[in-house]
Amino acid sequence: FLIEMTHILTDYILKENDRASKVLDFHHPHQLREMMDHCLDIDENPRDLEQILSDCKETLKYCVKTGHPRFFNQLSTGLDIIGVTGEWLTAVSNTNMFTYEVAPVFTLMEEVILRRMRDLIGWQDGDGIMAPGGAISNFYGVLLARQKYLPQARLNGMFGCGEPVIFTSKQSHYSIKRAAILLGIGANNVIYVDCDHRGKMMVKDLEEKIASSKRNGKLPILVNCMAGTTVLGVYDPLEEIADVCKRNSIWLHVDGAWGGSVLLSRDHRHLLNGVERADSMTWNPHKMMGVPLQCSVILTKHKKLLAEANQSNADYLFQKDKNYDVTYDTGDKTIQCGRHNDIFKLWLMWRAKGDQGFEEQISKNFELAQYTLEKVQNRDGFHVILDKLEAPNVCFWYLPLKWRQQSPSDINAKELNKIAPQIKAQMMESGTMLVQYQPLGDLPNFFRVAISNPVITTRDIDFMIDEIDCIGRDL
C-alpha cells in the first residue's frame, strides 16, 4: 500500500511541474460535491485499501497544483522536493514538540534554526518558537507586548489595565486586529496609521496618533511595522519607526511574514536595516523561502518573556525533576499544548541549500519580479500600481481594448472593478493558471503577481501576461 501510494504521489509531483498540465480542474462547490458523491461521505462501513488508493487519486485530481509554475495566487507557492521529503519523515516520526523527552532531535534542530534566524536579525540573545502560521506569530508579538507592559493581565485579565492601544499601518495584515480582539485589547483600540502613495507607514502620522492617544489617557504598548506588505510588498521605514518606539517606550514588532527572508540576501537585506532594534519579529519560511506549509516563526530579543506570558506548569508534562535539562522542554512557552513538528523540513532544506542556496533563490524571485514589472510596463493595456519594487510583488490593472485610450484614473471605478474578477473566473474555468486580485483602499480590483516559486521562468511570466490579455481584451 505505501509503495503504491508513493508512486501516486510521485506522479502527482511530476504533473505539478508539467506546464502542459492544468493548474486546477475547477468546478463549483455543488458540482464538485455531486462528482465526488461516490467517495466523499463517511459512514459506518470500512473500505479496503484499494478503495483508499482510489480515494487518494480522486482527491489529487481536484486539488489545485500550488507547485505548478503558473500558480501565482498566493505568497506561498512551489513544491521543494527536499521540503516534501522532510514532511514525509515528519509524518512517519509522528512526534509532538512539547517536550525534549519525546522530540529530542527535533527540539535541538529547532534551537539551532531559531538561533540562526536571530543571528540574521542581529540579536545576540533571545527566544522564539515555531507557530501555526503568520497570524499566530503576530498574535505572539502582541501577547509579548502585553506581557511586557501589562504583566498583571496574565492572572487578573484586562480589568484594571487601563486602555492599551496598538498601532499598525492601514495596509498591515488583519491578524493584528484579530490578536487585539483575542487578547482583550479590543478591535477599537487598534489605531491605523496612514500610508503614503507607495503604501508605507507615515511616521509623522504615527507620532501624532501616539501623542493623541496619550493625551486621551490611553497606554500605547505596540507598533507593528510591515516588512513586505501582503499586497504591494512594501517595507515600512523601520529605522524611523524604531526611533519613535524608543522615544515613547513602545514595543516594536516587525511583521516579516512575507519579506523577512530578505535577511538571507546580501543584495536586499538593506530593506530591513534597523531590524535588530525590534523587540519581536514574525518570519514565514513557507513564503519567500519556499518551505512547504506550514512553517512560521516568532522571534524575540527578550529571552524569558515567552515563558512568562504562557507558562501554566502542567505537572503531567513539565515535571521539574526529569533526568535532563528541562529548559529544553518548549511546550510551556507556547499558547498550544500539542505542537506539530514544523522544524524538520526547514532544517533539512537549510542543510541542503545553506545560506547561499536560499540567497540565490530569493535573488531569482526579485529578478523575475523585475522582469514581470518591465514586461507589464511595456505592454499595451497593462498599468502598474507601483513602478518600483521592494518585494517580488507586481501589481497592475488590465484594461480591455475599449478602454486602451484612457488611463485607469479616467475610467469609472465600478466598471474597472469588474474586470479582474471576470478574467479570474475564465482563468479558473480553463485551468491554465491562477493569479490573485484584490482591491486596496480606494483602488478598484487589480492583479497581484507574487514570485516565490523557484521553478518559475520568464516563459511562465510571458504566458501569464499573454493569457490575461487573451482573456480580457474583448471584455
Wavefront OBJ file of the C-alpha trace (Angstrom):
o trace
v 0.000 0.000 0.000
v 2.698 2.523 0.986
v 4.771 1.717 -2.093
v 1.763 2.223 -4.352
v 0.917 5.467 -2.560
v 4.491 6.650 -3.109
v 4.042 6.081 -6.847
v 0.785 8.073 -6.817
v 2.415 11.000 -5.030
v 5.492 10.925 -7.248
v 3.313 11.018 -10.362
v 1.449 13.990 -8.909
v 4.698 15.852 -8.247
v 5.745 15.298 -11.864
v 2.407 16.682 -13.054
v 2.854 19.741 -10.832
v 5.976 20.626 -12.789
v 4.466 19.849 -16.189
v 3.474 23.067 -17.911
v 1.150 21.102 -20.200
v -0.965 20.100 -17.210
v -3.713 22.273 -15.772
v -3.150 24.269 -12.602
v -6.633 23.281 -11.484
v -9.696 21.395 -12.623
v -12.284 23.849 -11.368
v -15.890 23.009 -10.522
v -18.369 24.961 -8.426
v -18.958 23.544 -4.916
v -22.297 21.914 -5.741
v -20.826 20.369 -8.892
v -17.751 19.002 -7.127
v -19.919 17.646 -4.325
v -22.017 15.763 -6.864
v -18.975 14.494 -8.789
v -17.360 13.160 -5.610
v -20.569 11.859 -4.114
v -19.382 8.257 -4.535
v -16.356 8.773 -2.289
v -16.832 11.857 -0.139
v -19.225 10.732 2.556
v -18.245 8.874 5.715
v -20.456 6.132 7.156
v -20.196 3.035 9.360
v -18.731 0.816 6.623
v -14.954 0.330 6.277
v -13.323 0.455 2.823
v -10.487 -1.730 1.600
v -7.056 -0.376 0.721
v -7.772 -0.449 -2.993
v -10.676 1.934 -2.431
v -8.492 4.121 -0.221
v -5.907 4.396 -3.013
v -8.692 5.314 -5.416
v -9.905 7.976 -2.972
v -6.408 9.447 -2.825
v -6.209 9.643 -6.622
v -9.620 11.298 -6.741
v -8.537 13.823 -4.119
v -5.387 14.791 -6.009
v -7.344 15.072 -9.262
v -9.266 18.078 -7.953
v -6.516 19.663 -5.861
v -5.074 22.978 -7.008
v -1.459 22.402 -8.078
v 0.179 25.034 -5.873
v 3.634 23.898 -7.015
v 2.808 24.499 -10.688
v 4.991 27.179 -12.328
v 1.826 29.037 -13.384
v 0.279 29.211 -9.913
v 0.759 32.831 -8.810
v -2.224 33.056 -6.498
v -0.600 33.092 -3.053
v 2.611 34.160 -1.358
v 3.350 30.513 -0.563
v 3.949 28.564 -3.782
v 6.228 25.863 -5.113
v 6.973 22.295 -4.121
v 10.514 21.797 -2.891
v 11.486 18.111 -3.062
v 13.761 18.305 -0.019
v 10.965 20.004 1.901
v 8.485 17.330 0.815
v 10.928 14.658 1.975
v 11.099 16.427 5.322
v 7.314 16.341 5.586
v 7.258 12.622 4.853
v 9.770 11.930 7.606
v 7.832 14.216 9.936
v 4.639 12.243 9.313
v 6.389 8.912 9.847
v 8.022 10.049 13.101
v 4.648 11.438 14.299
v 6.261 13.483 17.057
v 4.747 16.077 19.360
v 7.029 19.027 20.033
v 6.133 19.879 23.622
v 8.979 18.106 25.479
v 12.562 17.065 24.820
v 11.837 13.530 26.007
v 9.516 12.833 23.054
v 11.213 15.087 20.474
v 14.932 15.177 21.328
v 16.370 15.552 17.824
v 13.696 17.937 16.581
v 13.997 20.093 19.723
v 17.725 20.549 19.070
v 17.052 21.303 15.392
v 14.543 23.962 16.368
v 17.060 25.526 18.752
v 19.713 25.618 16.006
v 17.431 27.168 13.382
v 15.887 29.747 15.713
v 19.344 30.817 16.861
v 20.456 31.157 13.241
v 17.426 33.327 12.450
v 18.071 35.532 15.474
v 21.690 35.902 14.349
v 20.491 37.081 10.943
v 18.286 39.680 12.633
v 21.264 40.825 14.702
v 20.234 39.699 18.196
v 22.905 38.160 20.393
v 20.316 36.584 22.671
v 16.614 35.999 22.738
v 13.995 33.327 22.207
v 11.493 32.049 19.691
v 9.072 29.305 18.807
v 7.500 27.883 15.680
v 3.842 28.765 15.291
v 0.975 27.529 13.087
v 1.107 30.401 10.597
v 1.968 34.077 10.461
v -1.309 35.166 12.062
v -0.433 33.235 15.215
v 3.149 34.527 15.113
v 1.752 38.070 15.023
v -0.564 37.122 17.890
v 2.540 36.198 19.893
v 4.042 39.598 19.106
v 1.034 41.383 20.616
v 0.946 38.916 23.533
v 4.601 39.626 24.336
v 3.964 43.378 24.312
v 1.027 42.914 26.672
v 3.171 40.783 28.971
v 5.908 43.439 28.949
v 3.672 46.391 29.811
v 0.673 44.733 31.482
v 2.017 41.597 33.216
v -0.921 41.624 35.641
v -3.293 40.808 32.752
v -1.998 37.237 32.663
v -3.533 36.478 36.073
v -6.201 39.141 36.530
v -7.398 39.681 32.975
v -7.700 43.107 31.426
v -9.808 44.590 34.214
v -7.928 47.486 35.771
v -5.342 47.599 32.961
v -6.441 50.950 31.642
v -6.901 51.200 27.899
v -3.923 49.795 25.979
v -3.665 50.660 22.289
v -1.595 49.308 19.430
v -0.602 50.963 16.164
v -0.336 49.470 12.719
v -0.473 50.748 9.150
v -3.647 50.764 7.096
v -2.023 48.194 4.804
v -0.996 45.768 7.529
v -2.276 42.212 7.880
v -5.652 41.738 9.551
v -4.110 39.369 12.111
v -3.008 42.351 14.214
v -6.640 43.332 14.696
v -7.555 39.724 15.431
v -4.815 39.481 18.066
v -6.182 42.603 19.764
v -9.645 41.037 19.839
v -8.426 37.727 21.285
v -6.183 39.336 23.906
v -8.913 41.597 25.281
v -7.352 44.790 23.940
v -10.255 45.245 21.563
v -10.581 45.998 17.867
v -11.392 49.654 18.587
v -8.024 50.027 20.305
v -6.140 49.177 17.131
v -5.159 52.566 15.721
v -4.484 52.578 11.984
v -1.690 54.809 10.734
v -1.910 56.477 7.327
v 0.293 55.294 4.467
v 1.940 57.291 1.703
v 1.252 56.766 -2.001
v 3.526 53.692 -2.020
v 1.826 52.039 0.952
v 4.479 52.830 3.587
v 3.548 53.885 7.092
v 3.755 57.664 7.539
v 5.932 58.249 10.594
v 4.579 61.734 11.250
v 1.041 60.372 11.445
v 2.273 57.618 13.780
v 3.823 60.178 16.121
v 0.688 62.316 16.106
v -1.576 59.360 16.878
v 0.673 58.141 19.702
v 0.658 61.634 21.217
v -3.113 61.892 20.831
v -3.698 58.531 22.475
v -1.558 59.562 25.448
v -3.466 62.824 25.826
v -6.656 60.776 25.932
v -5.323 58.649 28.770
v -4.555 55.559 26.726
v -1.465 53.342 27.015
v 0.465 52.714 23.765
v 2.063 49.255 24.025
v 2.955 48.169 20.461
v 3.730 49.424 16.986
v 3.528 46.873 14.200
v 5.960 47.548 11.352
v 5.407 45.837 7.996
v 8.365 44.163 6.288
v 6.749 43.346 2.964
v 3.032 44.143 2.896
v 0.732 41.389 1.660
v -0.430 43.155 -1.481
v 2.088 45.778 -2.618
v 5.090 44.224 -0.885
v 6.445 47.441 0.629
v 8.601 47.883 3.731
v 7.716 50.445 6.368
v 10.525 52.897 7.339
v 11.890 50.703 10.104
v 14.678 52.930 11.431
v 12.379 55.934 11.831
v 9.660 53.823 13.453
v 12.247 52.344 15.831
v 13.223 55.882 16.845
v 9.588 56.686 17.642
v 9.206 53.486 19.671
v 12.384 54.195 21.625
v 11.312 57.748 22.492
v 7.910 56.525 23.659
v 8.970 53.207 25.265
v 6.717 51.157 22.975
v 7.237 47.549 21.853
v 8.274 47.305 18.203
v 7.024 44.230 16.355
v 8.083 43.558 12.759
v 5.697 41.547 10.596
v 8.200 39.933 8.241
v 5.927 37.033 7.306
v 6.476 37.774 3.619
v 9.563 39.959 3.481
v 11.657 38.764 6.418
v 13.518 36.288 4.233
v 15.466 39.114 2.543
v 17.796 38.857 5.551
v 19.348 35.940 3.655
v 20.141 38.118 0.630
v 23.095 40.481 0.691
v 21.524 42.457 -2.154
v 18.209 43.003 -0.378
v 18.735 42.827 3.384
v 19.102 46.622 3.420
v 15.289 46.670 3.230
v 15.375 45.578 6.882
v 18.043 47.978 8.104
v 17.365 48.566 11.791
v 15.540 45.293 12.375
v 17.914 44.498 15.238
v 16.196 47.323 17.147
v 12.847 45.486 17.085
v 11.546 43.589 20.108
v 9.924 40.783 18.117
v 9.563 39.591 14.548
v 7.345 37.264 12.543
v 9.079 35.306 9.753
v 7.383 32.758 7.469
v 9.850 30.421 5.706
v 6.864 28.887 3.887
v 6.650 32.029 1.760
v 9.744 33.517 0.132
v 11.997 30.599 1.191
v 9.636 28.053 -0.368
v 9.355 25.683 2.617
v 6.172 23.542 2.470
v 3.241 24.792 4.526
v 3.104 25.430 7.375
v 6.343 26.975 8.597
v 6.192 30.180 10.628
v 8.362 31.575 13.415
v 8.000 34.199 16.121
v 11.328 35.563 17.351
v 12.083 37.955 20.203
v 15.187 39.533 21.706
v 13.716 39.084 25.213
v 14.858 35.707 26.466
v 12.309 34.774 29.146
v 9.209 36.632 28.060
v 7.582 33.823 26.047
v 7.608 31.561 29.110
v 6.432 34.349 31.418
v 3.484 35.044 29.111
v 2.396 31.439 28.611
v 3.610 29.029 31.262
v 0.948 27.034 33.087
v 3.244 24.479 34.799
v 1.175 21.435 33.873
v 2.841 18.846 36.082
v 1.790 15.875 33.967
v 4.071 17.198 31.196
v 6.572 19.654 32.614
v 7.951 17.964 35.707
v 10.938 19.748 37.228
v 12.702 16.568 38.393
v 13.340 14.976 34.987
v 16.716 13.397 34.301
v 17.727 16.061 31.745
v 17.879 19.847 31.422
v 14.171 20.765 31.411
v 14.841 24.146 29.800
v 14.718 22.141 26.562
v 11.004 21.457 27.166
v 9.499 24.144 24.931
v 5.816 23.400 25.406
v 5.212 25.721 28.334
v 6.218 28.839 26.413
v 3.589 28.399 23.715
v -0.163 29.011 23.575
v -0.571 25.382 22.490
v -0.171 22.057 24.222
v 0.396 19.671 21.326
v 2.535 21.273 18.637
v 3.221 19.928 15.162
v 6.793 19.326 14.062
v 7.337 22.137 11.548
v 11.084 22.300 12.036
v 12.450 19.247 10.255
v 11.540 20.280 6.702
v 13.051 23.740 7.292
v 16.194 22.315 8.868
v 16.582 19.773 6.033
v 16.161 22.432 3.329
v 18.650 24.722 5.089
v 21.131 21.834 5.276
v 20.628 21.150 1.553
v 20.763 24.756 0.368
v 22.755 26.591 3.017
v 22.507 30.377 3.243
v 23.935 30.505 -0.265
v 21.157 28.436 -1.834
v 18.424 30.471 -0.192
v 20.152 33.689 -1.218
v 20.239 32.559 -4.845
v 16.587 31.529 -4.689
v 15.472 34.851 -3.211
v 17.571 36.823 -5.706
v 15.929 34.910 -8.544
v 12.495 35.832 -7.148
v 13.429 39.501 -7.319
v 14.932 39.192 -10.811
v 11.764 37.562 -12.148
v 9.594 40.167 -10.433
v 11.643 42.919 -12.096
v 11.255 41.134 -15.445
v 7.480 40.971 -14.850
v 7.325 44.649 -13.977
v 9.184 45.672 -17.122
v 7.067 43.420 -19.353
v 3.847 44.814 -17.883
v 5.064 48.413 -18.170
v 5.764 47.909 -21.861
v 2.594 46.007 -22.739
v -0.437 47.822 -24.076
v -3.443 47.552 -21.750
v -1.434 46.963 -18.560
v -0.988 49.702 -15.937
v 1.236 49.107 -12.897
v 0.290 50.274 -9.410
v 3.891 50.815 -8.266
v 6.731 51.353 -10.717
v 9.460 50.349 -8.278
v 9.699 47.019 -6.441
v 10.756 46.302 -2.882
v 9.440 42.738 -2.550
v 8.797 40.416 -5.525
v 5.191 41.650 -5.865
v 3.978 43.146 -9.137
v 0.546 44.786 -9.080
v -1.334 46.066 -12.115
v -4.661 46.826 -13.728
v -5.623 45.310 -17.046
v -7.673 47.393 -19.488
v -9.727 45.815 -22.294
v -9.363 47.220 -25.815
v -12.324 49.592 -25.452
v -10.515 51.468 -22.645
v -6.997 51.499 -24.058
v -7.013 55.218 -24.858
v -7.787 56.096 -21.255
v -5.791 55.941 -18.047
v -7.241 53.968 -15.093
v -7.963 57.262 -13.289
v -10.301 58.303 -16.116
v -12.281 55.058 -16.103
v -15.347 54.502 -13.960
v -14.006 52.713 -10.870
v -17.062 50.453 -10.603
v -16.529 49.262 -14.165
v -12.786 48.759 -13.725
v -13.507 46.844 -10.522
v -15.324 44.165 -12.563
v -12.500 43.381 -14.992
v -10.085 41.398 -12.825
v -12.832 39.134 -11.377
v -14.131 38.386 -14.875
v -10.654 37.470 -16.117
v -10.011 35.393 -12.990
v -13.270 33.489 -13.467
v -12.357 32.494 -17.038
v -8.834 31.685 -15.911
v -10.204 29.265 -13.299
v -12.656 27.677 -15.721
v -9.881 26.963 -18.221
v -7.410 25.921 -15.511
v -4.430 27.470 -17.305
v -3.118 29.485 -14.369
v -4.150 31.214 -11.158
v -3.418 34.866 -10.311
v -4.701 36.786 -7.296
v -6.681 40.014 -7.490
v -7.953 42.372 -4.800
v -8.987 45.981 -4.131
v -6.867 48.129 -1.813
v -8.339 51.111 -0.036
v -9.983 53.241 -2.723
v -8.261 51.387 -5.562
v -10.534 49.096 -7.603
v -9.612 45.460 -8.156
v -6.168 44.819 -9.615
v -3.933 41.790 -10.127
v -1.067 40.889 -7.802
v 1.657 38.574 -9.056
v 3.954 37.389 -6.260
v 7.059 35.385 -7.173
v 8.200 32.740 -4.680
v 8.292 29.501 -6.694
v 11.887 28.707 -7.789
v 10.746 26.774 -10.879
v 9.124 29.840 -12.468
v 10.917 31.130 -15.564
v 10.476 34.096 -17.892
v 8.467 31.783 -20.135
v 5.833 31.447 -17.392
v 5.721 35.197 -16.901
v 5.232 35.711 -20.651
v 2.463 33.102 -20.673
v 0.688 34.762 -17.757
v 0.723 38.195 -19.397
v -0.406 36.799 -22.763
v -3.194 34.787 -21.128
v -4.590 37.791 -19.245
v -4.531 39.781 -22.492
v -6.165 36.977 -24.459
v -8.981 36.548 -21.928
v -9.586 40.209 -21.214
v -9.001 42.208 -24.372
v -12.596 41.969 -25.638
v -14.409 42.306 -22.303
l 1 2 3 4 5 6 7 8 9 10 11 12 13 14 15 16 17 18 19 20 21 22 23 24 25 26 27 28 29 30 31 32 33 34 35 36 37 38 39 40 41 42 43 44 45 46 47 48 49 50 51 52 53 54 55 56 57 58 59 60 61 62 63 64 65 66 67 68 69 70 71 72 73 74 75 76 77 78 79 80 81 82 83 84 85 86 87 88 89 90 91 92 93 94 95 96 97 98 99 100 101 102 103 104 105 106 107 108 109 110 111 112 113 114 115 116 117 118 119 120 121 122 123 124 125 126 127 128 129 130 131 132 133 134 135 136 137 138 139 140 141 142 143 144 145 146 147 148 149 150 151 152 153 154 155 156 157 158 159 160 161 162 163 164 165 166 167 168 169 170 171 172 173 174 175 176 177 178 179 180 181 182 183 184 185 186 187 188 189 190 191 192 193 194 195 196 197 198 199 200 201 202 203 204 205 206 207 208 209 210 211 212 213 214 215 216 217 218 219 220 221 222 223 224 225 226 227 228 229 230 231 232 233 234 235 236 237 238 239 240 241 242 243 244 245 246 247 248 249 250 251 252 253 254 255 256 257 258 259 260 261 262 263 264 265 266 267 268 269 270 271 272 273 274 275 276 277 278 279 280 281 282 283 284 285 286 287 288 289 290 291 292 293 294 295 296 297 298 299 300 301 302 303 304 305 306 307 308 309 310 311 312 313 314 315 316 317 318 319 320 321 322 323 324 325 326 327 328 329 330 331 332 333 334 335 336 337 338 339 340 341 342 343 344 345 346 347 348 349 350 351 352 353 354 355 356 357 358 359 360 361 362 363 364 365 366 367 368 369 370 371 372 373 374 375 376 377 378 379 380 381 382 383 384 385 386 387 388 389 390 391 392 393 394 395 396 397 398 399 400 401 402 403 404 405 406 407 408 409 410 411 412 413 414 415 416 417 418 419 420 421 422 423 424 425 426 427 428 429 430 431 432 433 434 435 436 437 438 439 440 441 442 443 444 445 446 447 448 449 450 451 452 453 454 455 456 457 458 459 460 461 462 463 464 465 466 467 468 469 470 471 472 473 474 475
